[in-house]
């Protein structure tokens, strides 16, 4: 069982996001946006001011949770330009970046998008470093695209997003951004592992099976593991835990990872 992982390749690219051939490119704007700037401004120019028009019409406001998908009609290599609202700039946090990315990735999955490229959303705002922004984006994508389908036989209506590229123009940020991606993967996959185990029916994820999964994790990542059995738990005075375990035919396990 491959718990805690989704088939999403996350990588870094240094260059011009407007030259990418991804299915969709992501940009963030803040509440009260007046006109597109930076890389979004370049996309807007290629689209003959289409994004500016949407801002003036009030369709793009920058409110948190807002997702606007603009079809580029071949005017730039990417098929879709996606503008996500981040709320007020003064309130931006790592959590809000994660949520915005998660929402956008889920929305694009429903549209059949497989390859996404995003600017380094949030970097430089409220002391959010490039590495921290990359970590939040990575976590948002992996956590947001999580689904538990192990016991579902019905084929999903839409495919899966398979690639997310985090784009940064500044090569000096390369090491920090890559470290952020690596750390974000570890944190999000660990969370998804816990989600998988919680989502399993109790007759599938018994204490014995959970201990077996813990041993796999320990072996893979070089952790020390100790699994206490009922006798050891009794000797250590774990009466409360043993009392709960009496309600099951399954033997209890107490897992210690170091």
C-alpha positions in Angstrom: 0.0 0.0 0.0 1.4 3.4 -1.0 -0.1 5.5 1.7 0.5 9.3 2.0 1.3 9.9 -1.7 -0.4 11.3 -4.7 1.0 11.1 -8.2 2.0 14.7 -8.4 5.4 15.7 -9.6 6.5 19.1 -8.2 9.5 20.8 -9.6 11.2 24.2 -9.8 11.8 26.2 -13.0 13.8 29.3 -13.4 12.6 31.4 -16.3 9.7 33.3 -17.9 6.3 31.8 -16.9 4.8 33.3 -20.0 6.8 30.9 -22.1 5.5 27.8 -20.4 3.4 25.2 -22.3 1.6 24.1 -19.1 -2.2 23.6 -19.3 -2.7 26.4 -16.9 -0.6 29.1 -15.2 -1.5 30.5 -11.7 -1.2 34.1 -10.5 -2.3 35.7 -7.3 -3.9 39.1 -6.8 -4.9 41.0 -3.6 -8.2 42.4 -2.6 -8.7 45.8 -4.3 -6.5 45.0 -7.3 -6.6 47.9 -9.9 -4.6 46.4 -12.7 -2.5 43.3 -13.4 1.2 43.7 -12.7 4.5 41.8 -13.3 4.0 38.5 -15.0 0.3 38.8 -14.9 0.6 42.1 -16.7 2.6 40.5 -19.5 -0.1 37.8 -19.9 -2.8 40.6 -19.9 -0.9 42.4 -22.7 -0.8 39.2 -24.8 -4.5 38.8 -24.2 -5.1 42.3 -25.4 -6.2 43.6 -21.9 -8.7 40.9 -21.2 -7.7 40.6 -17.5 -7.8 44.4 -17.1 -11.4 44.3 -18.5 -12.4 41.6 -16.0 -10.9 43.7 -13.1 -12.8 46.8 -14.3 -16.0 44.8 -14.6 -15.6 43.6 -11.0 -15.3 39.9 -12.0 -11.7 39.8 -10.6 -11.6 41.5 -7.2 -8.9 39.7 -5.4 -11.2 38.4 -2.6 -10.0 35.3 -0.8 -11.4 32.2 -2.4 -11.9 33.8 -5.8 -10.8 31.8 -8.8 -11.0 33.2 -12.3 -10.1 31.0 -15.3 -9.3 32.8 -18.5 -8.9 30.8 -21.7 -5.9 32.2 -23.7 -7.1 31.0 -27.1 -3.5 30.3 -28.3 -2.3 33.9 -27.6 0.2 32.5 -25.1 1.6 29.0 -24.9 -0.4 28.1 -21.8 -4.0 27.1 -22.3 -5.4 28.9 -19.3 -4.5 31.8 -17.1 -5.8 31.4 -13.6 -6.1 34.4 -11.3 -6.7 33.5 -7.6 -7.8 36.0 -5.0 -5.5 36.2 -1.9 -7.6 38.6 0.2 -5.9 41.7 1.8 -2.1 41.8 1.4 -1.7 42.7 5.1 -3.4 39.5 6.1 -1.5 37.1 3.9 -0.1 34.1 5.7 1.3 30.7 4.8 -2.0 29.1 5.6 -3.9 31.4 3.2 -1.4 30.6 0.4 -2.0 26.9 1.1 -5.7 27.3 1.0 -5.6 29.4 -2.2 -3.4 26.9 -4.0 -5.5 23.9 -2.8 -8.7 25.5 -4.1 -7.2 26.4 -7.4 -5.7 22.9 -7.9 -9.1 21.2 -7.2 -10.9 23.6 -9.5 -8.4 22.9 -12.3 -8.6 19.1 -11.8 -12.4 19.4 -12.5 -11.5 21.0 -15.8 -9.2 18.1 -16.7 -6.0 20.1 -16.3 -2.9 17.9 -15.8 0.0 20.3 -15.9 0.0 23.5 -13.8 2.7 26.2 -13.5 2.6 28.9 -10.8 4.5 32.0 -9.9 6.0 32.1 -6.4 2.8 33.4 -4.9 3.2 35.2 -1.6 7.0 35.6 -1.7 8.1 39.0 -0.4 4.8 39.8 1.3 4.7 40.0 5.1 8.2 38.7 5.4 7.3 35.5 3.6 10.6 34.2 2.1 10.8 32.5 -1.3 11.5 29.2 0.4 8.5 29.6 2.8 6.2 30.5 -0.2 7.4 27.4 -2.1 6.7 25.2 1.0 3.2 26.6 1.3 2.5 26.1 -2.4 3.7 22.6 -2.3 1.7 21.7 0.8 -1.4 23.3 -0.7 -1.2 21.3 -3.9 -0.5 17.9 -2.2 -3.1 18.4 0.6 -5.7 20.0 -1.7 -5.5 17.2 -4.4 -5.8 14.4 -1.8 -8.5 11.9 -2.3 -9.1 8.5 -0.7 -10.3 6.1 -3.3 -8.8 2.8 -2.3 -12.3 1.2 -1.8 -14.1 3.0 -4.6 -14.5 1.1 -7.8 -16.3 3.8 -9.8 -13.9 5.6 -12.2 -13.5 9.3 -11.3 -15.2 11.8 -13.7 -12.0 13.8 -14.1 -8.3 12.8 -14.2 -5.6 13.9 -11.9 -3.2 16.8 -11.9 0.2 15.1 -12.5 2.6 18.1 -12.5 3.0 21.3 -10.7 5.9 23.6 -11.6 6.9 26.5 -9.3 8.4 29.3 -11.4 10.8 31.9 -10.1 12.7 34.3 -12.3 15.5 34.8 -9.8 18.2 32.1 -9.9 19.5 33.3 -6.6 16.4 31.8 -4.9 16.9 28.4 -6.5 18.4 26.6 -3.4 15.9 28.1 -1.0 12.9 27.4 -3.2 14.0 23.8 -3.8 14.4 23.3 -0.1 10.9 24.7 0.4 9.5 22.2 -2.1 11.3 19.3 -0.5 10.2 20.2 3.0 6.6 20.8 1.8 6.5 17.4 0.3 7.6 15.7 3.5 5.1 17.6 5.6 2.1 17.2 3.2 2.8 13.5 2.5 3.0 12.8 6.2 -0.4 14.5 6.7 -1.8 12.5 3.9 -0.5 9.3 5.4 -2.4 10.1 8.6 -5.5 10.9 6.6 -5.2 7.6 4.7 -5.0 5.7 8.0 -7.9 7.6 9.5 -10.1 7.0 6.4 -9.5 3.3 6.4 -12.4 1.2 7.9 -11.4 -0.2 11.3 -11.4 -3.8 10.0 -8.7 -2.7 7.5 -6.6 -0.5 9.7 -6.3 -2.7 12.8 -3.7 -2.0 15.5 -1.6 -4.8 14.0 -1.8 -3.3 10.5 -1.1 0.1 11.9 2.1 -1.2 13.5 3.1 -2.8 10.2 2.7 0.5 8.4 4.7 2.2 11.2 7.5 -0.3 10.7 7.6 0.4 6.9 7.8 4.2 7.6 10.6 3.6 10.2 12.6 1.4 7.8 12.2 3.8 4.9 13.3 6.9 6.8 15.8 5.4 9.3 13.7 5.8 12.4 13.9 3.7 15.6 10.6 1.9 16.3 9.3 0.0 19.3 5.9 -1.7 19.4 4.7 -2.5 22.9 2.4 -5.5 23.2 -0.4 -6.0 25.8 1.9 -7.6 28.4 4.4 -4.7 28.2 1.6 -2.2 28.4 0.2 -3.9 31.5 3.6 -3.9 33.1 3.9 -0.1 32.4 0.5 0.6 34.0 -1.3 1.6 30.8 -4.7 0.7 32.3 -6.7 3.3 30.5 -5.5 2.2 27.1 -5.9 -1.5 27.9 -9.5 -0.7 29.2 -10.4 0.8 25.8 -8.7 -2.2 24.0 -11.0 -4.7 25.9 -13.8 -3.7 23.6 -12.0 -5.2 20.6 -10.9 -8.7 19.6 -7.8 -7.1 18.1 -4.7 -7.1 20.4 -3.6 -3.5 21.3 -0.3 -2.0 20.1 1.5 1.0 21.5 3.8 2.4 18.8 6.9 4.5 19.6 8.9 6.2 16.8 12.1 8.0 17.4 
